[in-house]
């Protein structure tokens, strides 16, 4: 296996994609809306990708709810944005934690039925008023302790459904005044403020099996390199200050926040201490460049990858209809789906 996760272009594998997967052997695969048609089609695609690789590779998706939901009506239920859980929590802590757990547990049931076993959730970013809306209502609230509590409940709900969580965007995207899909966000906050707010939300979650980096430059810590490609951030902040010991993957390596060729980005991320490179857009030329410039998964990275997959447990029983009714009850007054919740 090589140290990357890849997407594909459409709803089914092409012959060139099959050949690429067999040869390149990415550690994992990721799905986006462009890959999603009907439930049966998604199941076939997931099965085909794993059969092509010759192993039960992890299959990831971004299924947060709100604006970031790759599976949605009419085939799958709608889910609330993260801020809705924060509003419930503000009224009653126990209800907020219960709603976050149950929403994630229901998402896990949707994913497991398709063979998808990793969700890029929870979001532990702590937003500030001046930030770009790319995080916005995806964040649970602006209090780091509350963010950690809700994110922990979300991770536990996914795990109870047999789906692995991916903590994001470590060490924090909440202050970013630019959308890292397009531009490099530069954060000027001092180290003490970052430690007390941004990084503080991640510390209680440091035991989660996987995390995704933020393409954000923290000028007070590393004035040159954004977190994904900064050995200082990975070593001193993510591994030491926050204490995260699990598998560290990049955010999408093709995003506009990063500079250099795809190969240069991959090499820089691995050199900085990321275990696995994530590449999402399904463009074959870029996929080939990633595969050529990441190493075989070995050493500590391989150990962390194996430990992450070993953390997956069988789904606990769930009466889905009753759970959905309870979820709507918990969210009443805060969020109600416009359509597609059944």
Backbone torsions as a table, in degrees:
resi	resn	phi	psi	omega
1	UNK	NA	144.4	176.2
2	UNK	-105.2	157.4	-168.5
3	UNK	-83.2	61.5	174.6
4	UNK	-153.2	161.9	175.4
5	UNK	-120.4	134.9	-175.0
6	UNK	-127.7	151.8	167.9
7	UNK	-97.9	177.1	173.4
8	UNK	-131.1	172.6	-167.5
9	UNK	-79.1	-35.7	-170.9
10	UNK	-143.0	-155.7	-174.1
11	UNK	-83.8	-5.0	176.2
12	UNK	-150.3	158.3	-179.6
13	UNK	-74.1	135.2	170.5
14	UNK	-87.2	165.5	177.7
15	UNK	-60.5	-43.5	176.9
16	UNK	-61.7	-36.4	178.2
17	UNK	-66.7	-39.6	176.6
18	UNK	-60.5	-45.7	180.0
19	UNK	-62.2	-41.1	179.4
20	UNK	-62.9	-47.8	-178.8
21	UNK	-61.6	-42.3	179.7
22	UNK	-62.2	-40.6	-176.6
23	UNK	-79.2	-45.5	-171.7
24	UNK	-80.5	-30.4	178.6
25	UNK	50.3	63.2	174.1
26	UNK	-63.1	150.6	178.1
27	UNK	-63.9	-37.8	-176.8
28	UNK	-145.8	177.1	-176.9
29	UNK	-133.8	153.5	179.4
30	UNK	-136.1	141.5	179.9
31	UNK	-108.2	148.1	175.3
32	UNK	-129.7	177.4	-177.6
33	UNK	-57.1	-33.3	-179.4
34	UNK	-65.0	-19.1	-179.5
35	UNK	-94.0	-4.5	-169.0
36	UNK	-106.3	122.4	174.5
37	UNK	-121.8	-104.2	176.9
38	UNK	-96.7	163.8	176.4
39	UNK	-54.8	-43.4	179.8
40	UNK	-62.9	-39.4	-179.8
41	UNK	-66.4	-39.6	178.5
42	UNK	-65.6	-42.7	177.8
43	UNK	-60.1	-42.2	179.2
44	UNK	-63.6	-41.5	-179.4
45	UNK	-63.7	-46.4	179.6
46	UNK	-60.4	-45.0	178.5
47	UNK	-62.7	-41.5	-178.4
48	UNK	-65.3	-41.8	179.6
49	UNK	-63.0	-43.8	-179.5
50	UNK	-69.2	-38.5	177.3
51	UNK	-63.2	-40.4	178.9
52	UNK	-62.7	-40.9	178.9
53	UNK	-74.9	-21.5	-179.5
54	UNK	79.4	19.1	179.1
55	UNK	-160.2	167.1	-178.7
56	UNK	-87.3	70.9	-178.1
57	UNK	-66.9	149.0	174.8
58	UNK	-64.0	139.2	176.8
59	UNK	-118.6	120.6	-174.8
60	UNK	-103.1	161.2	171.8
61	UNK	-156.4	155.5	171.1
62	UNK	-96.6	99.8	179.1
63	UNK	-127.2	82.0	-179.1
64	UNK	-90.0	-40.2	-164.4
65	UNK	108.7	168.5	-178.4
66	UNK	63.0	-131.8	-175.7
67	UNK	-71.0	-23.2	-176.1
68	UNK	-111.5	88.1	-177.1
69	UNK	-149.2	102.8	-176.2
70	UNK	-74.9	-26.8	176.6
71	UNK	-107.8	124.4	-178.2
72	UNK	-151.9	-175.3	179.2
73	UNK	-54.1	147.3	8.4
74	UNK	-90.0	-6.0	-173.5
75	UNK	-89.3	-22.8	-178.8
76	UNK	-133.6	155.8	-179.3
77	UNK	-67.4	153.7	168.5
78	UNK	-82.9	149.4	176.9
79	UNK	-129.1	157.0	-175.8
80	UNK	-75.5	158.7	170.2
81	UNK	-69.1	161.0	-176.2
82	UNK	-56.0	-36.9	-176.7
83	UNK	-59.0	-27.5	-179.7
84	UNK	-61.8	-37.0	177.4
85	UNK	-67.1	-36.6	177.1
86	UNK	-63.3	-36.4	178.5
87	UNK	-68.4	-40.2	175.6
88	UNK	-63.1	-44.4	179.9
89	UNK	-60.2	-37.5	-179.8
90	UNK	-61.7	-36.6	178.4
91	UNK	-77.4	-38.9	-178.0
92	UNK	-158.1	116.4	-174.3
93	UNK	-60.1	-44.8	-177.9
94	UNK	-62.7	-41.1	179.2
95	UNK	-67.3	-37.6	178.8
96	UNK	-63.4	-44.0	178.1
97	UNK	-65.7	-42.5	-179.6
98	UNK	-63.9	-41.4	179.5
99	UNK	-64.8	-42.6	179.8
100	UNK	-63.8	-43.4	178.7
101	UNK	-62.2	-46.6	-174.3
102	UNK	-70.6	-39.4	176.3
103	UNK	-59.4	-43.9	178.9
104	UNK	-67.8	-36.9	178.8
105	UNK	-63.6	-38.1	178.0
106	UNK	-70.4	-39.5	173.8
107	UNK	-58.7	-43.4	179.1
108	UNK	-59.6	-38.9	178.4
109	UNK	-63.7	-41.2	177.2
110	UNK	-61.0	-44.9	-176.4
111	UNK	-69.9	-45.3	-177.2
112	UNK	-60.2	-33.3	179.4
113	UNK	-65.1	-18.5	179.6
114	UNK	-101.6	-6.1	-175.5
115	UNK	88.7	6.2	178.0
116	UNK	-84.0	127.3	-171.2
117	UNK	-122.7	8.3	176.5
118	UNK	-139.4	130.3	176.2
119	UNK	-117.5	130.4	178.2
120	UNK	-78.6	78.2	-174.0
121	UNK	-165.6	143.5	16.1
122	UNK	-91.3	166.3	175.3
123	UNK	-99.3	116.6	-178.9
124	UNK	-108.3	18.2	177.5
125	UNK	-70.3	139.0	178.9
126	UNK	-106.5	110.1	-172.6
127	UNK	-79.8	155.2	170.4
128	UNK	-120.6	159.5	-172.5
129	UNK	-62.1	-31.4	-176.0
130	UNK	-86.6	1.8	-173.9
131	UNK	-75.8	158.4	172.2
132	UNK	-63.3	145.0	-178.2
133	UNK	-72.6	5.7	179.8
134	UNK	-57.9	-32.7	172.1
135	UNK	-90.8	-64.1	171.3
136	UNK	47.9	-123.0	-175.0
137	UNK	-76.9	2.6	170.9
138	UNK	-72.8	-24.6	-179.9
139	UNK	-78.9	148.3	-176.9
140	UNK	-75.3	-39.8	176.1
141	UNK	-176.2	-171.5	-177.7
142	UNK	-107.5	15.7	175.8
143	UNK	-107.7	119.7	-173.2
144	UNK	-61.4	-35.8	179.8
145	UNK	-66.6	-40.2	177.8
146	UNK	-67.5	-42.6	176.8
147	UNK	-56.1	-46.7	-178.7
148	UNK	-63.2	-40.3	-179.4
149	UNK	-64.8	-45.4	-179.8
150	UNK	-69.1	-43.8	179.2
151	UNK	-60.6	-39.3	177.5
152	UNK	-63.0	-38.9	177.9
153	UNK	-67.2	-39.8	177.8
154	UNK	-62.5	-46.9	179.6
155	UNK	-60.7	-40.1	179.9
156	UNK	-67.6	-37.6	177.8
157	UNK	-64.9	-42.1	175.5
158	UNK	-61.5	-46.9	-178.0
159	UNK	-60.8	-37.4	179.4
160	UNK	-65.2	-21.6	177.3
161	UNK	-97.3	12.4	177.4
162	UNK	78.4	20.0	-178.8
163	UNK	-118.3	132.4	-179.9
164	UNK	-80.4	136.0	175.7
165	UNK	-87.1	152.8	171.1
166	UNK	-121.4	115.5	-179.6
167	UNK	-74.1	131.6	179.9
168	UNK	-146.3	156.6	-4.2
169	UNK	-110.2	100.9	-170.7
170	UNK	-73.2	133.3	8.9
171	UNK	-95.3	15.6	175.1
172	UNK	140.6	127.9	-179.9
173	UNK	-113.7	2.5	-169.9
174	UNK	-69.0	-25.6	180.0
175	UNK	-90.8	-4.0	-173.3
176	UNK	-61.8	124.1	179.7
177	UNK	-93.6	10.3	176.3
178	UNK	-141.0	156.0	176.7
179	UNK	-83.3	114.6	-175.3
180	UNK	-68.0	-10.1	170.9
181	UNK	-64.5	-27.2	-174.7
182	UNK	-115.2	-40.8	-172.6
183	UNK	-135.1	161.6	176.4
184	UNK	-83.2	115.8	174.8
185	UNK	-75.0	135.6	177.5
186	UNK	-116.0	122.4	-178.8
187	UNK	-105.7	126.9	-176.9
188	UNK	-102.1	3.3	-179.5
189	UNK	-60.5	148.6	179.1
190	UNK	-74.2	162.3	-175.4
191	UNK	-59.9	-40.1	-178.2
192	UNK	-62.3	-41.8	178.5
193	UNK	-65.5	-41.7	178.2
194	UNK	-62.2	-43.9	-180.0
195	UNK	-63.1	-40.0	-173.8
196	UNK	-78.1	-24.1	-174.8
197	UNK	-119.8	-68.2	-173.1
198	UNK	-62.3	-54.4	-176.1
199	UNK	-72.9	-27.7	-177.8
200	UNK	-61.8	-32.0	179.8
201	UNK	-68.1	-25.9	-177.1
202	UNK	-87.5	-26.1	-173.2
203	UNK	-58.2	-45.5	179.5
204	UNK	-66.5	-10.2	-177.4
205	UNK	-106.7	10.2	-173.1
206	UNK	-64.8	-17.4	179.2
207	UNK	-85.5	-0.6	178.9
208	UNK	-67.0	154.0	-170.3
209	UNK	-74.4	-25.4	-175.4
210	UNK	-144.0	150.8	175.0
211	UNK	-144.9	154.3	179.9
212	UNK	-115.8	136.1	-176.8
213	UNK	-75.0	164.4	171.4
214	UNK	-102.5	132.4	172.7
215	UNK	-83.2	69.6	-176.2
216	UNK	-132.5	137.4	176.5
217	UNK	-95.9	121.0	177.9
218	UNK	-101.3	99.3	-169.9
219	UNK	-60.5	-32.4	-177.5
220	UNK	-72.1	-16.3	-176.1
221	UNK	-112.2	-48.8	174.7
222	UNK	-138.1	101.5	-175.4
223	UNK	-75.5	-0.3	-174.0
224	UNK	-111.6	-47.1	-169.6
225	UNK	-114.2	134.7	172.5
226	UNK	-65.2	160.3	-169.8
227	UNK	-51.4	-42.0	-175.6
228	UNK	-58.3	-33.5	-176.2
229	UNK	-116.7	21.9	-179.2
230	UNK	-108.8	112.3	175.1
231	UNK	-62.4	-31.7	178.5
232	UNK	-64.2	-47.3	-179.2
233	UNK	-66.4	-46.6	-178.5
234	UNK	-61.7	-47.3	-176.0
235	UNK	-75.2	-54.1	-170.1
236	UNK	-81.5	-30.3	-176.7
237	UNK	-101.5	-60.6	-173.1
238	UNK	-67.2	-48.7	-176.8
239	UNK	-80.7	-41.2	-173.5
240	UNK	-92.3	-61.9	-175.3
241	UNK	-65.8	-49.1	178.3
242	UNK	-76.4	-35.3	177.8
243	UNK	86.8	19.5	-179.4
244	UNK	-73.2	126.9	-177.0
245	UNK	-114.5	-2.1	-174.8
246	UNK	-83.8	-166.7	-179.9
247	UNK	-71.7	125.5	-179.9
248	UNK	-106.3	117.1	176.5
249	UNK	-110.7	153.8	175.6
250	UNK	-75.8	158.6	159.1
251	UNK	-68.6	174.7	-175.5
252	UNK	-51.3	120.3	-174.3
253	UNK	-70.2	-14.1	-178.4
254	UNK	-91.3	1.8	-176.0
255	UNK	-68.4	155.8	-173.2
256	UNK	-68.1	-15.8	179.9
257	UNK	-65.5	-27.7	-175.7
258	UNK	-94.9	154.1	-179.6
259	UNK	-118.1	166.3	-178.3
260	UNK	91.3	172.8	177.8
261	UNK	-69.1	165.5	177.5
262	UNK	-58.3	-43.0	179.1
263	UNK	-62.5	-42.9	178.6
264	UNK	-62.5	-39.6	178.7
265	UNK	-63.7	-44.5	179.7
266	UNK	-60.5	-47.6	-178.8
267	UNK	-62.5	-40.1	-179.8
268	UNK	-66.6	-40.2	-179.7
269	UNK	-65.7	-43.6	178.6
270	UNK	-66.6	-41.5	179.1
271	UNK	-63.9	-32.2	179.7
272	UNK	-72.1	-20.7	179.4
273	UNK	120.4	3.4	172.6
274	UNK	-68.6	143.2	-178.4
275	UNK	-85.1	-36.2	-172.0
276	UNK	-140.8	139.2	176.2
277	UNK	-95.7	133.6	176.3
278	UNK	-101.8	127.0	175.8
279	UNK	-128.6	126.8	-164.3
280	UNK	-114.1	-24.2	-162.7
281	UNK	-80.4	-7.9	176.0
282	UNK	74.4	12.9	178.3
283	UNK	-84.2	120.4	-169.5
284	UNK	-60.1	-42.2	-178.7
285	UNK	-60.0	-41.1	177.7
286	UNK	-70.0	-39.8	177.7
287	UNK	-58.3	-42.2	178.9
288	UNK	-66.0	-37.0	177.9
289	UNK	-65.9	-40.6	177.2
290	UNK	-60.6	-50.0	-177.4
291	UNK	-60.1	-32.8	-178.3
292	UNK	-76.1	-21.3	-170.8
293	UNK	-117.0	6.0	170.7
294	UNK	-106.0	153.5	-179.0
295	UNK	-82.4	168.7	164.8
296	UNK	-62.4	139.1	-179.5
297	UNK	-69.0	115.4	-173.6
298	UNK	-150.3	171.5	173.4
299	UNK	61.9	-140.8	-178.1
300	UNK	-62.7	-35.5	178.5
301	UNK	-62.7	-42.9	177.9
302	UNK	-65.4	-38.4	178.7
303	UNK	-63.7	-44.5	179.8
304	UNK	-66.9	-36.5	177.6
305	UNK	-64.3	-43.8	178.4
306	UNK	-65.1	-40.7	179.7
307	UNK	-64.8	-37.4	178.3
308	UNK	-62.0	-47.6	-179.8
309	UNK	-67.4	-33.1	179.0
310	UNK	-68.9	-17.9	179.6
311	UNK	-75.6	-13.2	-179.8
312	UNK	-71.7	133.2	-179.7
313	UNK	-120.1	158.2	178.0
314	UNK	-60.8	147.7	179.3
315	UNK	-64.4	136.9	173.5
316	UNK	-76.9	152.6	179.9
317	UNK	-59.1	144.5	178.6
318	UNK	-147.6	128.8	170.9
319	UNK	-88.1	100.5	-166.7
320	UNK	-62.5	-46.9	-176.9
321	UNK	-60.6	-44.2	179.2
322	UNK	-66.6	-38.2	-179.9
323	UNK	-66.1	-39.8	178.2
324	UNK	-65.0	-40.0	177.9
325	UNK	-63.3	-41.9	178.4
326	UNK	-65.8	-38.3	179.2
327	UNK	-62.7	-46.5	178.4
328	UNK	-61.7	-36.3	178.0
329	UNK	-63.7	-44.3	179.8
330	UNK	-64.7	-34.2	-176.1
331	UNK	-88.7	-6.3	-175.4
332	UNK	-55.5	135.3	-179.1
333	UNK	87.2	-15.1	179.9
334	UNK	-112.6	-42.4	-179.2
335	UNK	-151.0	139.6	174.4
336	UNK	-141.7	128.3	-176.9
337	UNK	-67.8	140.2	176.8
338	UNK	-71.6	-29.6	-177.4
339	UNK	-162.9	163.3	162.3
340	UNK	76.7	19.4	177.6
341	UNK	-108.4	106.8	-175.1
342	UNK	-148.3	NA	NA
